[in-house]
């Protein structure tokens, strides 16, 4: 009885033997997986820096120093997080007073708009690239499944052409196809976990921005009602 040659079931060999459509799916999923981990590392570092910067600014703001002095400390620096919200409010305050438009109701309304815009900009920066994680987390398994279905179709076509249904003939084609599903899950699982974690972290930071904006509006409104300068 003729013995069939041993088949190479290493991942590289399975990839090289796969159909070009399945290869394209695999390559796309590997690239997506690498990008997912790059986003995770970037967001974790960004959120760590944001928390540190917010804590530093919060201590300075709570120290009771005049707002003009606090603004001078941050002049010429890159404004992110709480400092960006603070500078946006101070710029609107200055513009309104320069235009002699510092009525209490009008100025407070403009301050709220300026702060809302600043918070929105900072929120968008914090949530940047999270949408890609959500997309890969939801679509990755289906892309891998597409590659698997396509590969299995080709495997059965080859089996029919060879007129041989032995496991040694069927297994390589099935293994090549299933590798696509494995790669889809390899990209999707960390993407889903990271998206849930990072979305929660971003939500906490955004809530902190919104809370600071409310505190700042209240403080400036009190100073305006009392007729005090910064």
Buried (B, 14 or more C-beta within 10 A) or exposed (E): EEEEEEEEEEEEBBBEBBBEBBBBBBEBBBEBBEBBEEBBEEBBEBBEEBBEBBEEBBEBBEEEEEBEEBBEEBEEEEBBBBBBBBBBBBEBBEBBBEEEEBEEEEBBEBBBEBBBEBBEBBBEBBBBBBEBBBBBBEBBBEBBBBBBBBBBBBBBEBBEEEEEEEEEBBEBBBBBBBBBBEBBBBBBBBBBEBBEBBBEBBEEBBEBBBEBBEEBBEEBBEBBEEEEEB
